[in-house]
């Protein structure tokens, strides 16, 4: 269906962008890889040239272009080169994105600028530059990897700048779909669950992939959208919802670890409140009588007493972090877990040394989290848990909880 079509994809050297490129390449499409990684990155896989080789091997034609979407001239140069090489542009995929899951006071100005420049301005300028050529295509599409705009405040309170920037991409869909209705289809695509990419590894640490789906699910959903007529426009599409409508029944093929509970993605709280919580009840906590911590007259104090007793030098060696908990509710106050100094420690009050991670949540949710009834990732994604500081250490604590759950 996409044979001979030219796709201009930002951030296509790895992850979701590359997966969409490879899916189109199987049809014999031309792919413009507009990404900034020309030299191998010390930690991230792939360059525009390795992606080009994969695209060619899959049956497509590739044009690697060094493009940082913060630089308008680089966008213009790549678009002109694409038109000169392939004769035009049929599809634009705005996939390049920057993320920082930090609160207002913790987000440095340079991070705010990065997210606004890449996510909003980059999407807008790339669309603007491609549109004159897209209008000449028989079935032109713009697809932004951005969410439906959910105005629930919980999606703003923990990472206001990131949310604004992603919703800015979605606003481009709202505006441009109407402005170019009948000429160019403009849609948004967003995953129902977390997708395993290099970015997710950085945010979640090792082990997070079990809660994710492969990039293939977004590639398949994007293919469905991009092969529809240009009258299909102004839609905010969730990958799984679209694929179910298209007749897909087996979603285990997309899972990194089939059968493992999946982490819902940001901005979809309806799914978190229903599907995810059902998963949590069925798969998170062990069946049977309530734990001693839940029965105790002071559940938070009892939880910390058990943690202190279960702590080992191995936990301290493996974690090397100090965690401070700011709890609200009946047993509110400041508590800590020290997994850095010899022997470790846990209890009421501020930690003996400055905390690496500060977690804020209700005392009820804290007890649920430490007894396995509420997964930390789920608590964070649903806005019940706020984390300041070292995110990778927070993930290490999650791993320790899994080991301690039998004792709590």
N, C-alpha and C positions, 0 to 999 in steps of 0.2 A: 504493500500500500504506500510505503514511503520511498519507493525506488526513484532515484533521480531528484528527490527533494533535498533542499539544503537547510540544515539545522544549525543555528548559531547558539551554542550552549555555554553560558558562563560557569566557571568553576567545574569544568568537565574533565580535569586531570585525574580526579578520584571520586569515590563515593557515589552519591545519587546522580550527579551530573554525568559521570562516566557510564553508569548503568543505563541511563536513558539513551546515551549516545550509542552504546553497544546494541541495544534493542533495535534502534533505527538502522544501524549499520547492517544488520542481518537482512534487511530489505534492499540493501544497496543504496542507502542514503549517503549524502555528502555531509560531513560533520565538521563544523568550525569549532575547534577546541579553544575557547577564549578563557584562559586561566593564567595565573601569574607564575606558576612553578615551572621554570625552565631548567633549573639546576636541581639535582636531588636534594630533598629536604632531610635534615638530620633525623627526624622522627616520623614524618608523614610519608606514606608510600606514593610513588608515581609522579611523573612530570607530564607536560603537554606532549612530549615526544614518545614516552612509553604508552600513553593513552592512544596516541595516533597509530602506533604499531598494532595495538589490540583492535582498534577500529578497522584498520585495513585487513587484518587477519579474519575479522568477522564478516567481511564482505562489503564494507563501506569505503568511501574515500575520505581522507582526513586532511585538514588544514590546521596545523597547530599555530596558534598566535599568542604571543605574550601580551596578556591584557590584565591590568589591575583596574577594576571598574571604578576606582576612585579617580582615575586619570582619563578625562574625557577624550583627549587626543588619541590615547591608545585604543579606546573603543572605536573612534572614527576610522583610524588606520586599519583595524581588523575588519570592520564592516566593508570598507572599500576593497580590501584585499580579497575578502570572501566573494564580493560581487564580481570582481575581475576574474577570479579563479573559476567560480561555478555559475556565473551569469545572473545571480540574484539571491534572495533569501526568502524562504518559505515559512520557516518556523523559528521563533526565538524562545529559548528556555532561560528564564532568569532564575538561576540556581545558586549563584555565588551568595554567600551569607557569612556574617560574623556574629558571634555569640559571647555574651558575658552575663552569667546568671548572678548578678550582684545587685545589692540594694542601692538606693540613691546616694548615700554618703560613702559607700565603698567603691563606687564606679568612677574610676579616674576619667578626667576629661578626654584623654586620648582614646579611651575605650568607647566613650559616648560618640566621639567623632567617627571612630572606625565603624561602629554599627550603623550610624545614620548615613555615613558616606557609602558603605558597601550595600546595605540592605535597601535603603530608600532611594538615595540619590543615584546609586549605581544602576538600580532597576529602572528608574525613571529615564536616565540618560541613555542607557542601552536600548530601551524601548523607543525613545525619541529618534535615535540614530537609525534604527532598523525599519521604522514604520514606513518611510517613503518607498522602500524596496518591498516590504511586506504587502503594501497596497497593490503592487503589480502582480502578486502571485495569485494563482487560481484558488487556492484554499489555505490562506495564511492564518497562522495561530501565534499568539503569545501565551506562554504558560509560566506563571510565577509560582515558585515553591514557597507558598505562604498560607497562613491559616484563615479560617472563617473568623470574622471579627466578633469575638465574644467579650461583651463589656462587663463581665463579672469582675469586680475589683480584685478578686484573689489572683488573677493573672497579671495584675499590675504591681501589687504590693511588694513582691519579692524581687522583681527584676524589671522595674519600670522602663528603663531605657531600651532594653531588649524587646519588650512587648511593643513599645511605640514603634520601633524600627521594623518589626515584622508586620505590624498592622499597617505601616506605611506602604509596604509592598502590596498588601491586600487592597489598600485604597487606590493604588494604581490600577488594579483590576476593576474596581467599581467605576472609576472615572473613564478609563480608556475603553472599557467594554461598551459604554454608552456613546462615547465620542466617535468610535469607529464601528458602530453597529452596522452590519450589512457589508462592511469592507474587510475587517480583521476580527477574528475570534480572540477574545482575551479571557482567560480563566485562571483560577488558582487551584493548586493541588497540595494536599497536606496528609501526612500519614495518621492513621488511627492509633498506631502504637509506635514506640521508639524504634528507630532504624539503626542497625549497626554500621557505623561509619567511624573514621578516625576521630572525628569530633566527639562522638559518643564515648569512645574509649578514653579520651582526655577528660571528659566531664565525669564519667562514671567509674573509671578504673577497670582493672582486669576483672572478669567475671560478669560484667554488666551485659555482655553479649547474649547471655542466656535469656535475658528478658526482652530481647530485640528480635525484629524481623530483618531479613536480608533486603538489600536495596532493590532486588528484583521486583518486589511488589509495587514500588513506585514507578519502576520502568514500565511494567505491564499496564499500570493505570494511566501513565502519561501517554503510552502508545494508543490506548483506547480514545483518549481525548483528542490527540493530534490527528487521528484518522477520521474524526467526525467532521461534518460540514461546518463552514464558518458561521452558520446560523446558531451553532451551539456556543453561546457566549455569556459572559457575566456570571459564571457559576463558581461556587466555592466547594470543591470536590474533596471528599475523604476517600482515600485509596480503597479500603475494604468495602465501603458502601457501593462505590462504582463497580468494582469487580463482581460483587454479589449480583448486582443488576445485570451484569454481562454474562452471568451464568456460572461463575467460578464457585465451586463448593468446597474444595480442599485447600485450606489456608495453612495447613501444616507444612506444605512445601516451601512456604516463605519463612518459616521459623528457623532461627539458628539452632534452638533446642526444642524440637516438637514436644508438646505436652507441658512445657515449663510455662508458668504464669508470665504474661507479657505486661510490660510497663506502658500504660497509656501515654500518649504524647501530650505536650502542652496545649492549652487553649480549648480542650474538649472535656469540660467538667461534667457534662451529662454522662459521658462514658465512664468517667472516674467514679461518679456517685452510684452508678448501677453495676455495670459489668465488672469493673475492677474490684468493687467492694464484695461482690459475690465471689470472685476468685479468692479474695483475701480470706473470706469466711471458710471457703471450702478447702483452700490449699495452704493458707498461711499458718494458722494455729493448729496445734495438735488437738484431736478430739479427746473428750474425757473430762474429768473433774477440773475445776478451776485451779490455777496455780496457787501456791502459798502466798505469793506476792499479792494476787488479786483479792485473797480472803483476808489478808492482814488488815488491822484497823488503820494502819498508816501505810498504804501501798507504795508510795514513793520511797519512804524511809526503808521499808523492807526490801525494795528492789535494790537500793544502793548497798544495803547490808549483804545481800546475796552476791552482788557484783564484787564487792570487796573480798568476800570469802572465796569466790571462784577465780579470782585474778591470779595469773601465774607470771613468772619471769618470761616465759615464752610469749605471752600476750604483750608484755611490755616491749620485748625485743622486736616483735613483728609489727607493732603499731607505731611506737615512738611519737605519741601525740597526747596533748592535754585538752580535755573537752569540758567546757563550761555549759551548764544548762540553766536557762532562765525560764522558770516554769510559772504559769499563771493558773488560777483556780484555787481550790481548797487547800492544796498543799503547795502553794506557790512559793517562790523564793529562788535563791541561787544554790545550785549543787554542782559537783564536779566529778570527773573521772580522770585520774592521772595515770596515763600509760606511757610515761616517759622516764620518770625518775625511778631509781632502783626499787624493786618491790611493788611499785605502783600504789594507788590509793583511790578511795572514793568516799564521798560524804557531803555533808551540808556546808554551804559557804563558798567563798571563792577558792580556786585552786592555789596551791603553794607557789606556783610559777605562772607567768602569763599564759593564758589559754591560746592554743593554736586554732581552735574552732569553738564558736559560740552558737549554741542551738537554742532557739526559742520555740516553745510549744505549750499546750495545756498539760497539767499534771496527769489528767485522765489519758490523753493520747500518749504521754511519756510511758506510762505503765503498760498500755497496749503495745507500744513499740518494743519495749524490753521483754515482753512475754510472748512475742511472736504473733500477736493478733493484728498488728499493723506494721507493714514493712516500711523501713525508713524511706526507700525510694518512693513508695506510694504516698507517704506522709508529705514528702517534699513536693511531689508533683501536684498534689491536691491542695497545697497551700497550708496544711496543718503544721508543717515544720519549716522554720526559717533558719537558714544556715549562713553564718558569716565566717570568713576565714578560709582555711585550706580544705577545698572540696575533696581532694584525693584522700586526706586523712579521715574525712567523714565517711567515705566509702570503706576504709579499713575498719572503722568502728562497726559498720554494718556487718562485715565479715565476722568480727568477734562476737557480735550478737547471735549470729547463726550458730556459732559453736557453743555459746552459753545458754541458749534457749532451753535445753534439757534440764538445766539447773534452776532456771528462773520460774 
